[in-house]
Structures are given as C-alpha cells and as structure tokens.
Amino acid sequence: MNNKNELLILNIIKYGPIVFILSLSVIISLTLYINYKSAFIEEKDLIEKEYVQRNRTDVKNQLDTIYRFILEEQKTTEIKLKKNLKQRVNEAHSIAMNIYNENKHLKKEVVQKMIKDAIRNIRFNEGRGYFFIYSFDYECILLPVAKHLEGSSFYNFKDGEGKYLTRNIIKSLENKDESFLKWSYHKPNDMKNQYEKIGFNKKFEPYDWYIGTGEYVEDFEGDIQKEVLQYIANQQFSDNNYIFILDYNSNYLAHKNKHLIGKNAVDIYDKKAYKTIEKIINIARKEGTAYLDYTHIRPLTNKEATKTTYIRGVQNWQWAMGIGFYQEDVNKLIKIQKEVLDKRFEEDLYKLLFLSLSLTTLLLVLSVRISKFLETRFSQYRNQIKEHLEEITNQQNILAQQSKMAAIGTMIGNIAHQWRQPLSLISTAATGMKLKREIGDLSDKEFSDNLEYINQSTQYLSKTIDDFRNFFSTNKVKKEFTIDEAFENTFNLIKVQFKNHQIEVIKDISDTQIYGIQTELVQVLINILNNSRDELIKISNEQRKLIFIKTFEKDEQLIIEILDNAGGIKKETLEHVFEPYFTTKGPAQGTGIGLYMSQEIIVKHMHGQILMENSTYNYEDKDYTGVKTIIKLNINK
C-alpha cells in the first residue's frame, strides 16, 4: 500500500464518520419530514373520506334499525291481531256470563235480551270491531251491523271464496271451547274485492251459543303502521338528520316538518324537486336500498344544499324511507379536524427538528472519538496486513512451485516415453550402417536413406523439445487462440502415455476462439486428462478405456466437457476435489494441488467456471459411468 492510499484512508477514517453523520442526519431529517408530510396529507384526505363514509354508515345504521323494527312488527301482526281478538271476545264472554249468573232466575228470553243489549253497542279497533252471537243451530242471535238478519238461519251463509262460514265456525268448535278461523269477505266500502279476515269464537254454554268477532288483516295492519309511524315520530333526531317516509303514491307519512304529513309531494314541490321524490320512490320500489345525492332548498337556511340520503323500501307496505345528511355540515366538521391536524403537524415538526439536532450533536461527538480509535487501530492493522500478505504470497509461491514441479515430473515421464522410440530407431539405423560398412555391404542409397531417417527422427525430437519448452514458458501474455489448438498442444505432450495404456480419446472439438494464456489452459486440460488416465489404468484391460471430449457454444460461452468411463468418484470425495492438498492417490502418486491450481486458473485467471460430477451414459449400446468435468469460458467475440 503506497503512502498516497494510506493518507486517503486515514483522511476517510478521520473525517468520513463526521461527514457521514452529518449527511445521514440531513437525509434522515428530510426523509422523516417528507414521509411525515406525506402521511399528514394522506391522513387529511383520509379524514375527509372517513367523515363522509362515517356519516353514510351512521344514517344507514339508523334507517336499518327502524327497518328491522318494522320487520319485527310485520312478523307479529297476526299474533297481535289474534291476541287482540281473543282479549275482546273474552271481555264480551265475561259480560255475558256475569249477566247470566246474576239474572238466571229470570226468564230465558229476558236474560238473553239483557246480554244482547249489553254487547250490541260495544265497538273497538277504532270503531271497526263489534261482537256477533250465533247458536249452534246456525241461528243469528246478534249482528249489530245487520240487525235485520237476527233470528234468521246462517246455515247456507258463504264467505268470499264460497265456503260455508257458519258451518266452518261450528265445526272448529266441535272439540274445543274456542278457536281462530280465517276467511275472506268484502268490505262495506268495497263490495267487489275480497280481503283476508281473522275471527275468534268462544262457546257460551248456558244457551248453546258462541260469541265471536273478526277483523280484516289489512285494517289491523294499518293500525300497526300508525303505531310504527308514531314510534318513529317519537325518536330523537336532529334538525338535519331525521327519517322521512313516503308511500309509493308520493304521500308523506312521516317527516320532521309535521305540516307535510298527509300531503302529496306533487302538491308541495316544483317539477325539479318532485323528480327527486320520484327517484327516491323508484329506488325504494326497484332497488330496495341505495344512496342518493341530490340538491334541494335546505329548510333552515332556505338555500340550495347538497344532501346524501340513504333510501330503503318496505315493499309489502309500499313505503319509501330515507334519512340523510348535508355535505356542508360534514365539510364544517372536516375543516375543524384539519385545523387540529395542522396544529399537531406544526408541533410535531418542531419536536422532530429538536430531536434531529440533539441526535446529530451526540453522534458527532461519538464519531470524533470513533475516528481517533479507528485511526489507531488502522495503523495496527496495516502492519498486520503487511505480515499476512507476505505470508500469503509465500504460500502461493510454494503452491505454484509445487504444481510446477509436479508438472515437470509428469512432463519428464512424457519426454522419456516420447523419446524412447525415436532414439531406439536412430540407434538401430546407426549401428546397422556401422556394421554394414565394416563388412563392405553399405550402399550409397542405403547410407543416404538411413541418414534421412536419422534426420527425421532428430527433427521429431527437436519439435518435442519445443512443445515442452512452450508449456514451461514464463511468458504469460494473453492472446487469442482456438480451443482446438489448445487441445492439439495438450495431446502432443501426453498422447504417448494414453496410447501405451490403450486409452481411446473420442473428440468432438470446435474451432471456437477464446482469449487468455494458452499454456495455463493446457495445464488445466493436462491435469484433468491425467486424472482420468490414472483412474482408467486401474480398470481391467478387457474393458474399453474411453475419454470423450466435446466443445460447443452456448449463451456466449464455450463449454468444454471431458468424460471418462472409470466408474466415477464417491459423493463424499467429489465435494473436496478442488481443495488444496486433497488427493486419493497417496503421497507417492499425487500432491493434491493439480485440481486446486486448475480451479484457480479457470476462475481467477480466465474468469470462467469449472465443476465435476458423476455421469452415467450409453455408448455403442453399452452403459458406462464416469466423471464429467465441465469448463465454461467466455467467448471473445
């Protein structure tokens, strides 16, 4: 590390934390301010939406509560009617029984007249209800609404559906003292249509009579509706938040303004306002429930205002109910809430600035102390790094030297194998010429041919020396070369041993061009091929010894695959093959640095990848297992 770099690092250590703290403080403060401001704006927008939604939900809940109350009232209409009828008949029965008990010593006709006179003029249910008395011989004893029929027989009297009413009543009382019965009959003011009616009858045993009464369900339901409307009128609503009810004929049934009740909207509003009423009724009739925004004259201010109303229809009563709120009221509440938020934001901003300044000051003090501490530690680490670098450099040099010596040992063996045959031929030719010359049998042509043969063998030995010298050359200049050239140089160095051990090499090598140091790649290829050779030597000579070499391009990379049939490597061994000094050959045969240096060359020098895996494959209809080595190198395009 030079002095300039050390000075730069020291300045970074001294001033870096301070600059970092100040920058970080500014960034954090700005970020917090921006995020808080954004959240504040979102909160203001959310308040507006929430207030509107809250009001919509509130009016909906209020109206739905009333709607549920109406449904409960509708469900209990018949129950209440029956209870009402039974109570009234019991009252009439008690009156008749009291008169009978107090006057039974008198003549029968006198007592019966007293009972009829006592009951005849009793009315209930807003004047609609009255009592009737019949005998079990079908004779009409009392009928206040048609006195002229008293004394006549009702045996053949039919209801609106053609059923014998009196017979059915008597039949219902055969095995019990009282009973309810439903029938249909016209109303006095509507002789055409039939309406459902419920009656209650009770035996009066002293004279073999039954006393009864009946009520039209529709009329009693009208009483229930009035009770519901009164209940709604008694509810506490604000001047701006009240329930109104219209029937489907536009008549007001309930309203905050009592003067509108009973009036038709057609007679009250202009065309524009009445269209709103029509929309409300249409929503109630067709959709059932919906919100409606509309503009109308607000009663309190007598000015135009926008109102949001929740509408709900009561179909079987043909009611359109609504409750709403004015937008300007909501806007006032939103404005008040936003002002509160603005004030809170201002207060929080001051707190944020104070906190940021306090924290920055504290961090600056700490950063100065840390800088001094780091400066001291840096000097110590610098010295330690120098020592470690020297140690690592020595180790790398030792590894490289060991790898080189291992390669030299292998190459010397290869030289011995490759020179043995040419030297033997040279020796044979020279000895033959000497012998023939001594006996005088050496012709000029034979002499010339032998010299030519000796010269060719010498040239071969010279080329072999050049190949080995190039391999061990210290010239590490990167240049472009083709992969087939690299493999050719590789086989020139190792082919003799492969041939001697009957190892077949099946090649499918392209002429792809790459960039790097060729001798380093050759060293890698030799290490891989020699490892395959060492394993193939172990198998029986009866089995074929195969090495497959294939190269191809894929995704702008050169892929080199080298595959043997030596049986593969154990899984636990395969994980460690690229570690330094790891070998399965024993100290006499391997150093354990060949594949480690191969990985160093491929990954660090050539910026590629190398991996090994077991592979099972079929070749010429026979299955084999071996190790596949895959090398991936970038292509120089």
Secondary structure, DSSP 8 states (H G I E B T S, - for coil): --HHHHHHHHHHHHHHHHHHHHHHHHHHHHHHHHHHHHHHHHHHHHHHHHHHHHHHHHHHHHHHHHHHHHHHHHHTHHHHHHHHHHHHHHHHHHHHHHHHHHHTTS-HHHHHHHHHHHHHT--BTTTTB--EEEETTSBEEE-GGGGGGTTSB-TT-B-TTS-BHHHHHHHHTSSSSEEEEEEEEEETTEEEEEEEEEEEEEEEGGGTEEEEEEEEHHHHHHHHHHHHHHHHHHS--BTTB-EEEEETTSBEEE-SSGGGTT-BHHHHS-HHHHHHHHHHHHIIIIISEEEEEEEEEETTTTEEEEEEEEEEEEGGGTEEEEEEEEHHHHHHHHHHHHHHHHHHHHHHHHHHHHHHHHHHHHHHHHHHHHHHHHHHHHHHHHHHHHHHHHHHHHHHHHHHHHHHHHHHHHHHHHHHHHHHHHHHHHHHHHHHHHHHHHTT---HHHHHHHHHHHHHHHHHHHHHHHHHHHHT------EEEEHHHHHHHHHHHHHHHHHHTTEEEEEE----EEEE-HHHHHHHHHHHHHHHHHHHHTS-TTS-EEEEEEEEEETTEEEEEEEE-S----HHHHTTTTSTT--SS-TTT--S-HHHHHHHIIIIIS--EEEEEEEEEESSS-EEEEEEEEEEEE---
